[in-house]
Amino acid sequence: MGAIYLQIVLRSPAGAVFGPVLGLMVFAFVTAWLILFATAWAATASA
């Protein structure tokens, strides 16, 4: 999902200039979302 988003964004002039920063931001967003999902799942799982 992140790779598809980056391919679309990097085609724009702003994406060409700020590509590495955008890549790190997308990576941080996806990582935080996965961690949040995993912790919520672990907290609500029945033992």
C-alpha positions in Angstrom: 0.0 0.0 0.0 2.8 2.4 0.9 4.7 1.6 -2.2 1.7 2.4 -4.5 1.2 5.7 -2.6 4.8 6.7 -3.0 4.8 5.9 -6.7 1.9 8.3 -7.2 3.3 11.0 -5.0 6.8 10.9 -6.5 5.5 11.7 -9.9 4.7 15.3 -8.8 7.3 18.0 -8.6 6.9 18.3 -4.8 7.4 14.6 -4.5 10.6 14.7 -6.5 12.0 17.4 -4.1 10.7 16.0 -0.8 10.7 12.3 -1.8 12.9 11.0 1.0 11.0 12.9 3.7 7.6 11.7 2.3 8.9 8.2 2.3 9.9 8.4 5.9 6.6 9.9 6.9 4.6 7.2 5.1 6.8 4.5 6.7 6.3 6.0 10.1 2.5 6.2 9.6 2.2 2.6 8.4 4.4 1.3 11.2 2.5 3.3 13.9 -0.8 2.0 12.4 0.4 -1.6 12.5 1.6 -1.2 16.1 -1.6 0.3 17.2 -3.7 -2.4 15.5 -1.5 -5.2 17.1 -1.7 -3.7 20.6 -5.4 -3.2 20.4 -5.9 -6.7 19.2 -3.7 -8.1 22.0 -5.5 -6.0 24.6 -8.9 -7.3 23.6 -8.0 -10.9 22.9 -9.5 -13.4 25.3 -7.0 -15.3 27.3 
